[in-house]
Structures are given as structure tokens and as C-alpha cells.
Amino acid sequence: MTILVAYDGSEQSEYALEMATAAFPDEQLCLAHVVEPTANYGEAGGFSATLYRQEFDSAEKMLQEVAEDLPDGQSATTVVRYGRPVHELLSIAEDEDAEHIVIGSHGRDGAKRLLLGSVAETVARRSPVPVTVVRNQPTATSPERVVVPFDDSDPARAALSFAAEQYPDADMTALYAVYPPSEVTGAGEAALGDIEDWADQLEEHTETVLGHAASAVDRKITTDTVSGNPADAIVEYADDHADHIVMGSHGRDGLSRLIMGSVAETVVRRAPTSVTVVRGQSEE
């Protein structure tokens, strides 16, 4: 199993590396750095080949030093690419057959920064393999409290299974965000009637969803509910109840479902803790 770690020398990428070595001590790491195109208007055409050669050499040296300083028993390959960070990181993951990507939520400041929040969010949304976006420095080898937003969709089930397997010793909570689905929202009396019907069936529906969560994995979990805008409610809940969030994402499809790509992306951006996004089957 290969774990891709996006690394640019920033504090956040150091946190990502720490988490990767703690969570996957027996796996092969691939340390990846992307040199972004940067305009240099003092050069013909606005770009300097010499500058990029220097950037490449510096990045290769940095990654090699990091690889040599890994804990005993853990090995790593290094890859430096030139281009757009999101595209290249996903391309590296495919080329290296990576089964998990670990990336910091932010990177270096200034013109040379790599791991912007938007990069981490977009990688998490587009990647076909799980992506962990690391928010803070790990304080333990494994999180103690894992929250899994659950709506009984395939991606949510995939996230629950992943969390149960990856964090067997953690206290795990399946969290259902109660919010009217798109088919019962709209304008006028018809929409109001739909919402009233939905509210009347809500208790039974919630019990069904959380019952499916409890029976979906072969281990003890707790269940809980929150109300309101899903992303806001999940982030607020995690502030008091989670060391780590594992959530499913439909990516660009399945817009009628709850755990949409946009919800996962917002949680990645705003969560107080690290987030792992697991891709499930897209639904039309």
C-alpha cells in the first residue's frame, strides 16, 4: 500500500507527514512536491527556465532529506512535478498507485505557496481514493473520537466502513444531520405541504437511518443527530465531540443527496480537526 504525502516544507505539510507516519507506520510513503508556474516579468516570455531548475533541485533535495529522516522501518519514494498542484498531485497518486492521500490544509505563504486550502479541498473532492486533510499537529498515534456524518447513502456507508477499519480503537459516532432534502423544498403551498409531510415522518426516518448505521459495521458505535444546514451542523458538532471526521462524498454527482461534494468540501475547509474524505459510488 502506498500513501501519498503532499509536502512543501510548511508547518501544515509537516503535520501531514507526522499523521501519515503515525497512521501508516508499515506502509510505503510517496513524498510529492509540485513546483507551480510563477511569472518572472524580467525574463522573456515572463518565465525563467533557470528559476524552475533551481526550484526543482531545491525540492528534490528537500524531499530526499525528509525521506532519510523518517522513522526506522519506514521507506519513501520522492516525486517532484511542475504544473498545477491539484492536477499533478492526482496524477502522481495515479502513477504511484497510491491508496490514500494525506495533505495539509494550508501550505507556505507568499508567491511560492503550494498547499492552499482550495487545493486540499479540490484534491479531496476529485480523488478516487481516500484523502485526509490535516488541520492540526497530531497529538496521538490515532484519534480517540471519530465522527462519521451518515445519511445512509453509499458514500456514507463507505466512510463508516473505512473509519471502523482504520480506527478500531476509537470511539465512533455516526452523525445524522437532519435537514429537508431538495425534493421537499421550494416555494409556495405545495412545498410547505411537502415539508409538513417530511416532518411527520422524520422521527421514523431518523430511527431507520441510524439503525442502518449501527448495523453497517461489525463493532460498537454510537449514533447522534444534529439539525440545520449539514455543513454548519457537522462542523459545530465536531468542535466538541471529534478528534477526526471521516465523511463520504459524491464528488460532483448525486446532488439530491445529503453528503454532497459541496458539503464535504465545506467541512474540509471549516472543520476544527482533520478530515478524511472517502469517495463512494456516484449517483445520477
N, C-alpha and C positions, 0 to 999 in steps of 0.2 A: 504494500500500500504506500502510495506517495502522497505527501502532504505539501501543497504549495504554500509558501510563506512569502507574501509581498513585503519587501524590505527596502527602506530608503535611508536608514540611519537615524530616523526620527525617534522620538520617545515612544510614540504610538506603535511604530513598527517593532521596537524593542519589546513592547508589551505583547505584540502578536507573536513574536518569536518565543518569548517566555511561555505563553499559553500553549503554543504548538509543541514545544519540548516537554511540557508537563503532561499534556493530554495524550500525546502520541510518542512516548519515550522509545518505543521499539520500531517505529516506522521511519522510512526514508523521507528526508525533507528535500524540497527543492526551493532554494532561495532565489527569488526573482526580483529584478530591478528593471524599470523601464525608464530610459532616457527620453524625455519629452522634447519635441521640437521647440526651440526658443529662438526668436528673432534676434539677429545682431545686425543692426542697420548700418554698422560701419563696414560691413562686408558686402561684396557684390551679391545681389540677389537676396540680401538680408539674412543669410545664414553662413556659418563658418564651419567648414569641414574639420579644421584643426580643433575648434572648440568641442565638437562632438567626439572626436578621437580622444581628447583628454577626458571628457565625461565618461566615455566607455571604459577607458583604462582605470580611472578612479573607481568606477562602480565595480569592475571586476576585482580589483584589489580589495575593496571594502567587503564584498561578499565572501571572498576567499578567506579573509581574516576572521569573519564571523563563523564560517564553516569550520575552521580549525579550532575555534574556541567553544564548540558545542560540548555538551556533557559527554562523558565517556560512554561509548557504545552506540552513540547516535551519529549517523553519517548524513551528508547532504551534498547534493549537486548544486551548481550555481548557473544561472542564466541571466544574461543582460540583453535587452532588446531596445530598439529605437522605435518610437512611434507613440500612438495614443494609448494611455495606460489601460483603459478598460479593454480595448481590443487585444492588446498584446498580452495582458495577464490571462485572459480567457484562452488565447491561442497557446500560450505556454502550458496552461493546465491541460489542454487537449493533447499537445505534443508529448507531454511528460506522463500522460495517463494518470493525472492527479485525481484522487478520490475525495479530496477535501481542500478547500482554500481557506487560509487564515490571513486576515488583513486588518491593519489598524484603521480606526475610524477617521483619523486625520494624519497628515504627514508633515513634511518640512514646510515652513512658511516662506513666502517670497516667490520669486520667479521660477525657482527650481523645484518647487514642491511637487510631490507625486501623489501621495495618498490623500487626496481631498475627500471630504465626506461624500461628495457626489460620486466619486469613483467607487468608493466602498459600497454605496447603495446600489449603483448600477451593476457592479460585479455580482452582488448578492441577488439582484433581480434576474440577471441574464444567465447565470451559471447553471449548468445542468447537474452539478454536484453540490453538496452542502457547502455553505460559506459561513465562516464565523468572523464577525466584525467585532474586534476587541476594543472595548471602551476604556478600561482601566487596567492598571497593573494587577496581574493575578496575585491573590493573597493565599491561595491554596492550590494544590495539585489538581483539585476537581471542585466544582461548585457544590455547595451544600443544599441550595434551594433552587430548583429548576421549575420555571413556569412555562407551560405549553398552551398557547391560545388554541382553542379547539372548537370547530364548528361542524364536525362530522364529515367534512369533505376529505377527498383523497389526500391532498397536501397536508391537512391537519393530522390525519392518521399516520402519514409518513413521518411527520415531525415527532409525533408521540412515540412511535417505534424507535426512531433514531435516539431520542432522549433516554428512553428506557435502556437501550443497549449501551449508549456512550457514557451514561452517568448512573450506573446501577446502584450506587450508594447514596445518591442524593434524594432528598425529599422532593417529590414531583407532584405538581398541581396542574390538572387540566382546567383551563380557564375559558368559560363561555361568555363572550361579550354579547349581551342581549341588545339587539338593535334591529328595527324593522328592515327586512330585505327589500331590495329595489322594486320587486313586483307589487308591493303593497304601499308604496309611497308615490306621491304625485300631487295633483291639485284637485280641488272640488269635493263634492259629497261622496263620489264613488271611492276616492282614495281614503276618505275618512272612514267609510264603512269597512274597507279592507283592513285598515289599521285596527278597528274595533274587533273584527273577526280574529285578526292575528293576536291581539292582546288576550282575547278569551281563551285561545288555545296555547298561550305562551307557557304556562306552568307545565302542562303535559309535554309540550315540545322540549322544554329545557330539561326535564327529567329524562326524556328519551335520549337527547344528545349526550348528556353527562353519563347516562348509563352505558351508552356505547363507548365512551371514553374509558370508563372504569374496566370494561371487559375487553378492550382492544389490545392490552398488553398483559403479559403474564407476570405481574408484580403489583405491589400495593401502591396506589396513587390516591391523592385526594382530589376533589373537584370543587370548583367555586364559580361564581358568576359575578359579572360587573355589568353596569348599564351605561349606555351612552355611545358616542362615537367610538368605534372599535379601537382605533389607534390611540386616541387620548386615554381611553379607559385602561387599555393594556399597559401603557407607559406609567400611568398613575399607580396602578396595582403593583407593578414591578418595583416601584420605588420603595415599597415597604415589605414586599414578600419574595423577592427574587435576587439571586446572585447571578442568574443566567436565564436568558429567554431562548427557547427553541420554537420556531414557528414555521408553518408551511407557507408556500407562496405559489400562486398560479402563474406568476410572471405577467405576461401581457394579456392572457386569456382569462376566461371564467369570470367576467366582470359582474355576474349576477350573484357571485358567492361572497361570503364574508371576508375570509382571509385572502384578500386580493393582493396583487403585487404592490399596489399603492399603499395598502395598509402595512405590509411588511416593510416597505421602503421607509415609511414614516416612523415606524417603530425603530428600525435600524438607526435612523437619524437622531431620534429624540430619547431613546431608552437610557436610563441611568446606568445600565450594566451592559455587558457584552451580549450579542445576539447571534444565534446560529439560524440561518435560513435554509430550509430544506425544500427542494422542489418536488412537487407531486405531479401527477398527470394533469395536463391542461384540459380544461373542459370548454367546449364550444357553447 
